[in-house]
Amino acid sequence: MAARAYWKGQIRLALVSIPVEIYPATKSGAGISFRQIHEPSGKPIRYEKIVPGIGAIDTDDIIKGYETSKGNYVLLEDEEIEAVKLESKRTLELVQFVDASDIDILYYAKPYYVVPADELAEEAYIVLREALRRTKKVGLGQLSVRGQEQLVGLRPCGRGLVLEVLRYADEVNKAANYFRDVGNGKPDADLLDLAETLIDKKSGKFDASDYHNHYVDALKRVIAKKAKAKGKKVLEDVEEPAGIDRGSNVIDLMAALKASVEGRKSAPDKAARKEPAKKAPAKKAAAKKRA
């Protein structure tokens, strides 16, 4: 089944219009969702709309309300909300170009692939792609979708273009509110050198396929075991990451960084090497039995 376009229209740059189609660049992962079940009957639980002091109500009696203060609401009819929705324009006008580094990562919300709508649009599409690449700029505009306006950025991606929905300023919390108590002093030079050495040692190219959601994988195993166990309780053993000492609150940063750079093995590994020695008494017992 062919992917469904999120938006169809044209990108306008001054007097140039490029017909395009926009498709979601991401999809929901392999997450696990649960239903709430009434254990005695094994049936799923349903939710009802209930008003305190009145009980269950008919959905036709529900209206939208905006809380202006505690317990006080401004009620709005669906027609009133629909009346202020923007007309879905079929044109994305690029009104400004900024350096890619000027947009903080916090503002990026969701990516979409932008493709030319037909062969006639391809030439202008390629010109725009290469112009953005050579200037290292991101084109900004506002996209009207489903009655709402989204701030978006357009940038090159391989042989194509990616449109990224950006958050508005009032949707991002000020970093200063969280970092104001963090020290601004310079770190110890030796510690900094060790940290940089460790970063260089572990540097490489990013490949998302190298990473997996271990929680989801473990949960799937539990579900498979549970299905075979026919209702009996099963538990998945999850090992604690090696090298983490939960009992110590004091960390020798210099020693920890040196050990990381040198690739020194952690205490659990040493304990694992000593395990075979513990099996010796079992051999002696077997020898006595043969005698």
TANOR-V11766 format. One record per residue. PHI is phi as a letter, one per 40 degrees, with the letter a starting at -180 (none if undefined). D_LAST is the distance of its C-alpha to the last C-alpha in Angstrom with 2 decimals. Layout:
PHI	D_LAST
PHI	D_LAST
//
This chain:
none	73.90
c	75.94
c	75.56
c	78.33
c	80.49
c	80.53
a	84.06
b	86.70
i	89.69
a	90.88
c	90.20
b	93.47
b	94.03
f	97.72
c	99.52
c	96.48
b	94.67
b	91.35
c	90.27
b	86.54
b	83.83
b	81.12
b	77.61
d	74.67
c	72.31
b	69.39
a	67.71
c	65.58
c	61.90
c	58.94
c	59.11
b	57.86
b	60.48
b	59.93
b	62.12
c	62.22
b	61.17
c	61.93
d	58.42
d	59.46
b	61.54
g	59.89
b	63.38
c	64.56
c	66.70
b	70.30
b	72.47
b	76.00
c	78.86
b	79.57
b	82.30
d	81.62
g	83.77
b	84.78
h	81.61
c	81.03
b	83.92
c	85.23
c	84.45
c	88.20
c	88.89
c	86.75
b	88.58
c	87.41
a	87.98
b	87.66
c	86.84
c	89.42
a	88.27
d	86.00
g	86.86
b	89.89
b	89.91
c	92.33
c	92.22
b	92.63
c	93.46
d	91.74
c	95.14
c	95.56
c	92.21
c	92.94
c	96.34
c	94.91
c	92.35
c	93.20
c	94.31
c	91.55
c	93.07
b	92.03
b	92.50
b	90.20
c	92.47
c	90.87
b	92.85
a	91.01
b	88.60
b	86.24
c	83.57
d	80.14
c	78.82
c	81.43
c	79.71
c	76.88
d	73.69
c	74.18
c	77.18
c	75.42
b	74.69
a	74.22
c	74.66
b	76.47
c	77.03
b	80.70
b	81.74
c	85.21
c	86.73
a	88.09
c	88.77
c	92.08
c	90.35
c	87.77
c	90.00
c	90.95
c	87.36
c	86.10
c	88.89
c	87.90
d	84.20
c	84.89
c	87.46
c	84.94
c	82.31
c	84.67
c	86.04
f	82.61
b	84.30
b	83.48
c	86.29
b	86.86
a	88.55
b	88.47
b	87.39
c	88.77
b	86.25
f	86.44
g	89.16
b	87.44
b	87.71
b	84.73
c	84.75
b	83.17
b	82.43
b	82.54
a	80.64
c	79.51
a	76.03
g	75.20
c	77.81
b	78.95
b	79.91
b	78.02
b	79.84
b	78.13
c	79.24
b	79.75
c	79.77
c	83.05
d	83.34
c	83.17
c	79.84
b	78.00
c	77.11
c	78.28
c	75.44
c	77.14
c	76.49
b	72.74
b	72.56
c	75.25
c	72.77
c	70.66
c	71.38
b	73.54
c	72.55
c	71.22
c	67.46
c	65.94
c	66.49
c	62.95
c	61.42
c	63.81
c	62.90
c	59.18
c	59.89
c	62.05
c	59.39
c	56.84
c	59.39
c	60.11
c	56.41
b	55.99
c	59.35
a	59.73
c	61.73
c	61.64
b	60.15
d	59.95
c	57.45
c	54.85
b	54.76
b	53.59
c	53.92
c	50.26
c	51.28
c	52.96
c	50.04
c	47.59
c	50.08
c	50.36
c	46.59
c	46.71
c	49.65
c	47.91
c	44.76
c	47.02
c	48.90
c	45.72
c	44.42
f	47.71
g	48.59
c	45.21
c	44.91
b	43.24
b	42.95
c	42.78
c	40.61
b	42.83
c	41.30
c	43.25
d	44.74
c	42.74
g	44.29
b	46.13
b	45.59
c	47.07
c	46.60
b	48.86
c	52.64
b	53.51
b	53.24
c	53.74
d	55.83
c	55.92
c	52.14
c	51.60
c	54.10
c	52.72
c	49.17
c	50.58
c	52.57
c	49.71
g	47.34
c	44.90
c	41.86
c	41.71
d	39.24
d	37.43
c	36.61
c	35.06
c	32.92
c	31.81
c	30.70
c	28.46
d	26.65
d	23.93
c	22.78
c	22.09
c	19.35
d	17.07
d	15.48
c	14.50
c	12.50
c	10.64
c	9.96
c	8.76
c	6.31
c	5.03
c	5.40
c	3.82
c	0.00
//
